[in-house]
Amino acid sequence: MELKKWDAAEYLDTPEAQQEYLLAAMEENDPASLCEALGTIARARGMTDIAEATGLNRQALYKAFSSEGDPRASTLWKMLDALGIKLVPKIEKAS
């Protein structure tokens, strides 16, 4: 029997599913989880299209938004813009 590697991108076929996936990653409070989630969402939408929208190289995006990636802030903002993701600040009182 041949097993296929599970890929979350195959199941993120609606904006709602993508949003829930991103929220779950953000709740981990880990930059690597956020980067990986954004990369997965980009793959779900088509990395070639996202690369074109950002003006960045597809391979560079794969690398920057992997679990080992550490994209520059400018790359992160380009990715968020290309994906149509808006971050809304919420300031909580410090404890």
Residue pairs with C-beta under 8 A, 6 or more apart in sequence:
7 43
8 21
8 40
8 44
9 40
9 41
9 43
9 44
10 44
11 17
12 18
12 21
12 40
12 41
12 44
13 44
18 41
18 44
21 37
21 40
21 41
22 34
22 37
22 38
22 41
22 85
24 37
25 33
25 34
25 36
25 37
26 33
26 34
26 37
28 34
31 70
32 67
32 68
32 69
33 67
35 64
35 65
35 66
35 67
35 69
35 70
35 71
36 65
36 66
36 67
36 69
38 65
38 76
38 79
38 80
38 83
38 85
39 61
39 62
39 64
39 65
39 66
39 69
41 83
42 50
42 61
42 65
42 79
42 82
42 83
45 83
47 58
47 61
47 62
48 58
50 61
50 79
50 82
50 83
51 57
51 58
51 61
53 81
53 82
54 61
54 75
54 78
54 79
54 81
54 82
55 78
56 75
56 78
60 75
61 75
61 79
63 69
64 70
64 71
64 72
64 75
64 79
65 71
65 79
71 79
80 86
80 87
